[in-house]
Amino acid sequence: MKNDPKLLVWFLVGVLLLFCPVTGQQPLSSPIANGGSGSGGAAGPAGGDLSGTYPNPTVAKVNGSTPGGTCSGGSPIVTAISSSAIPTCGSPSTPPNGTAGGDLSGTYPNPTVAQVNGAAVPASANVLGSNSSKQLVSATAANVVSTFSSCSGTQYLGADGACHNSTGTSNQNIRTIGAGFDGSGSALSSGKTVYFTVPYACTVAGYNITADTGTVSFDIWKVATGTAIPTVSNTILTGGYLALSSGTALHSTSTSLFTTTAVSANDIVGVNLEAVSSATIVSLVIQCNAS
C-alpha cells in the first residue's frame, strides 16, 4: 500500500486542502502577516500623522506638523485647526500675553502704541502732520502757514487740507460805506462833512440816496491812511455829484462820475453834503464790494 502511487497522490492533495483552502486565503489558524492575529485587524508600525503600532496607534501630528510644548495644567488645547494650522495652547477666552512688537511696546494684554508705520510718534508737537510713508511727523510753523495761506480769493481750506472754491453767492462780498445827516426836524444846510475809515479793500459798484423831502447832492473825498482827513481837493468825483433831484429815494449802479472805484484798506473817506434843499434828514450809502 505504501508503494501505491494513487494513495500517495491523494495524501498530498489532502495536505494541500488542509493548509491552503481553494479560496487562496490563509488558514483561520494561521497568523496574519506582520504578526497580526487571526481576527482580521490591522497590525504593524503606524505612519503619517500617527505613531506607535497597530491596532493601538496615537496621533503624533496634525497635517504633518507637530504641536509644540505642553500647556499648563494639562494637554495642549486646540484653538483652531485648518489645512495648515497647528493646535496651540490657550482658549478663546484667554487674552494674549507676552512682549508686544511691531508698532506696539510693552506687554500683552495691555500694550501701548509706540510708533506709526515704523516711525516713533513725536514726543511733543503743537501740530502733527503726515509724510508720504503715512507716518506721523511734527508740522513746522512754515508748514502750517503755507497750508493756510495757499488758498486765494474766495477759496477756503477744507477739512481734507485742500483749497476749495466758495459755493456762496456774490452777495456775500457786498459791503457798504456812507453817511447820514439829520437836522432834528429842521431843514439841513450844505457844507457838513462826515469822515470815516474803511477797514477793508473794496470796489465801488453803485450808490443809494434817501431824503425825507426836497433835493440833495453829495461829494466824495478820499485819501490813503495817514494823519490827515481828506478835503475837497481829494474828491473822487468828476463832472457832477451824487444827487437826488426828484422823489425821496434813488438807487444807481452807475459809477461814471467816479474818477476811481478802488478803495484800499484803511482809506479815509469824507462824505460832503454839497447841496440840500428843504430836506431835514438825508443819507448816502455806497455799495463797495470786498475784494
C-alpha positions in Angstrom: 0.0 0.0 0.0 2.8 2.4 0.8 4.1 1.8 -2.6 0.8 2.6 -4.3 1.2 5.8 -6.3 -2.5 6.6 -6.2 -2.6 6.7 -2.4 0.5 9.0 -2.3 -1.2 11.5 -4.6 -4.4 11.6 -2.6 -2.4 12.0 0.6 -0.6 15.1 -0.9 -4.0 16.6 -2.0 -5.4 16.2 1.4 -2.4 18.0 3.0 -2.8 20.9 0.5 -6.5 21.3 1.2 -5.9 21.3 4.9 -3.3 24.1 4.9 -4.3 26.0 1.7 -8.0 26.4 1.0 -9.2 26.8 -2.6 -10.1 30.5 -1.9 -6.4 31.3 -1.7 -6.7 32.7 1.9 -4.6 31.6 4.8 -6.0 29.1 7.2 -8.0 30.5 10.0 -5.5 29.2 12.5 -2.5 30.9 10.8 -1.2 34.4 11.9 -1.7 37.4 9.6 1.4 38.9 8.1 3.5 41.2 10.3 2.4 39.3 13.4 -1.3 40.1 13.4 -4.0 37.9 15.0 -6.5 35.8 13.2 -9.3 38.3 13.9 -8.6 40.3 10.7 -7.4 43.7 12.5 -4.5 45.9 11.2 -1.1 45.3 12.7 2.4 46.7 12.4 4.1 50.1 12.9 1.9 53.3 12.3 3.0 56.1 10.0 1.9 59.5 8.7 0.4 61.6 11.5 0.3 58.5 13.7 2.9 56.9 15.9 3.2 53.6 17.7 1.9 50.3 16.3 -1.4 49.0 15.1 -4.0 48.2 16.4 -3.5 51.0 19.0 -1.5 53.9 17.5 -1.5 57.5 18.8 -1.9 60.9 17.0 1.5 62.5 16.8 1.0 65.3 14.2 -1.8 67.3 12.5 -1.4 67.7 8.8 2.3 66.8 9.1 3.0 69.3 11.9 3.8 68.5 15.5 2.1 70.6 18.2 4.8 72.2 20.4 5.1 72.3 24.2 2.7 71.4 26.9 0.1 73.8 28.3 0.0 74.5 32.0 -2.5 72.3 33.7 -2.6 69.5 31.1 -2.6 68.7 27.4 -2.5 71.3 24.6 -5.8 73.0 23.9 -6.8 73.1 20.3 -8.0 76.7 19.4 -8.1 76.4 15.6 -7.4 73.7 13.0 -7.2 74.4 9.3 -5.3 72.8 6.5 -2.1 74.3 7.9 -2.8 75.2 11.5 -1.2 73.5 14.5 -3.1 73.0 17.7 -1.8 75.5 20.3 -2.3 76.3 24.0 -4.9 78.7 25.1 -8.7 79.1 24.7 -11.0 81.7 23.1 -11.5 83.4 26.5 -7.8 83.7 27.2 -6.2 87.2 26.4 -2.9 87.3 24.5 0.3 87.6 26.6 4.0 88.2 26.1 6.1 91.0 24.7 4.4 93.3 22.1 6.2 94.1 18.9 5.7 96.0 15.6 4.3 99.4 16.3 3.4 98.4 19.9 5.5 98.4 23.0 5.1 96.9 26.5 3.4 93.6 27.1 0.1 92.0 26.3 -2.7 92.2 27.2 -2.1 96.0 27.7 0.5 97.2 25.1 0.9 100.9 24.1 1.3 102.4 20.7 4.9 103.5 20.3 5.1 104.3 16.6 3.0 104.5 13.5 4.1 102.6 10.4 7.6 102.1 11.9 8.2 105.7 13.0 8.0 106.9 16.6 5.2 109.3 17.5 6.7 112.8 18.2 7.0 113.3 21.9 5.7 116.9 21.8 4.2 118.8 18.9 1.7 121.6 18.7 0.6 120.4 15.3 1.0 116.9 13.7 1.3 116.1 10.1 2.0 113.0 8.0 4.5 112.1 5.4 4.4 110.0 2.2 5.1 106.9 4.3 1.9 107.5 6.3 3.9 108.3 9.4 3.2 111.0 12.0 5.6 113.9 12.0 5.8 117.3 13.7 4.5 120.1 11.4 6.7 123.2 11.4 5.3 126.7 11.5 6.2 127.1 7.8 4.1 124.0 7.0 1.1 125.4 8.8 1.4 128.9 7.3 1.9 127.6 3.8 -1.2 125.3 4.2 -3.5 128.1 5.4 -2.2 130.7 3.0 -2.3 128.5 -0.1 -5.9 129.4 -0.7 -6.7 132.6 -2.6 -9.6 134.9 -3.3 -12.8 133.4 -2.1 -11.4 129.9 -1.7 -11.5 128.2 1.7 -9.4 125.5 3.3 -11.4 122.2 3.6 -11.0 119.5 6.2 -9.2 117.5 3.6 -6.4 120.0 3.6 -7.2 121.2 0.1 -8.4 124.6 -1.2 -12.0 124.7 -2.4 -13.9 127.4 -4.3 -16.6 129.0 -2.3 -20.1 128.0 -3.4 -21.7 131.1 -1.8 -23.4 133.9 -3.8 -21.8 137.2 -4.8 -24.0 138.9 -2.1 -21.5 137.6 0.5 -18.9 140.1 -0.9 -21.2 143.2 -0.8 -20.1 145.9 1.7 -21.5 149.4 2.3 -20.0 152.7 3.3 -21.7 156.0 3.7 -23.1 158.7 6.0 -26.4 160.2 7.1 -27.3 163.8 8.1 -30.2 164.7 10.5 -31.5 168.2 11.1 -33.6 167.1 14.0 -36.7 168.3 12.3 -35.2 171.4 10.8 -34.1 171.9 7.2 -30.5 170.9 6.6 -27.8 173.3 5.3 -25.0 172.3 3.0 -21.3 172.2 3.8 -21.4 169.5 6.5 -18.9 166.5 6.1 -18.8 163.1 7.8 -15.4 161.3 7.9 -14.7 157.6 8.5 -12.1 154.9 7.8 -12.8 151.9 5.6 -11.1 148.9 7.2 -11.2 146.6 4.1 -10.4 146.8 0.4 -13.4 147.1 -1.9 -14.6 148.4 -5.2 -17.4 150.9 -5.7 -20.3 149.3 -7.5 -23.2 151.8 -7.0 -25.0 154.0 -4.5 -28.3 154.8 -2.8 -29.7 158.2 -1.7 -32.7 158.9 0.5 -34.3 162.2 1.7 -37.5 162.9 3.5 -38.2 165.7 1.1 -36.6 168.2 -1.3 -33.3 167.6 -3.1 -29.8 166.7 -2.1 -26.3 166.2 -3.6 -23.1 164.7 -2.2 -19.4 164.9 -2.9 -17.0 162.1 -2.0 -13.4 162.8 -0.8 -10.8 160.1 -0.2 -7.2 159.8 1.0 -4.9 157.0 1.9 -4.5 156.1 5.6 -2.3 158.6 7.4 -2.5 161.5 9.8 -4.9 163.8 7.9 -8.5 163.7 6.8 -9.4 164.4 3.1 -10.6 167.8 1.8 -12.4 169.0 -1.3 -9.1 168.7 -3.2 -9.3 165.0 -2.6 -12.6 164.5 -4.4 -13.0 161.3 -6.4 -15.9 162.6 -8.4 -15.8 164.5 -11.7 -18.4 166.2 -13.9 -21.0 166.3 -11.1 -22.2 165.0 -7.8 -24.2 162.1 -6.5 -27.7 163.7 -6.5 -31.3 163.1 -5.8 -33.4 165.6 -7.7 -36.9 164.0 -7.5 -38.7 161.6 -5.3 -37.3 160.5 -1.9 -35.1 157.6 -2.9 -32.6 156.7 -5.6 -30.7 153.5 -6.4 -28.0 153.7 -9.1 -25.4 151.2 -10.3 -23.6 153.8 -12.4 -20.0 154.7 -11.4 -19.4 157.0 -14.3 -18.9 160.0 -12.0 -16.1 158.3 -10.0 -12.5 159.0 -11.0 -11.6 155.8 -9.2 -13.7 153.0 -7.8 -10.9 151.4 -5.9 -10.8 151.7 -2.1 -7.8 150.4 -0.2 -7.9 149.0 3.3 -7.9 151.8 5.9 -8.5 154.6 3.3 -10.1 157.7 5.0 -13.3 158.8 3.3 -15.3 162.0 3.7 -19.0 162.4 2.6 -19.7 166.0 2.0 -23.3 167.5 1.9 -22.6 169.6 -1.2 -26.1 170.9 -1.6 -29.5 170.4 0.0 -33.0 171.9 -0.2 -35.9 171.5 2.2 -34.7 168.1 3.4 -34.4 167.5 7.2 -32.8 164.0 7.0 -30.8 162.5 4.2 -28.4 159.6 3.7 -25.9 158.3 1.2 -25.0 154.6 1.1 -22.3 153.5 -1.3 -22.1 149.8 -2.3 -18.4 148.8 -2.2 -17.8 145.1 -2.9 -15.0 143.5 -0.9 -12.1 142.1 -3.0 
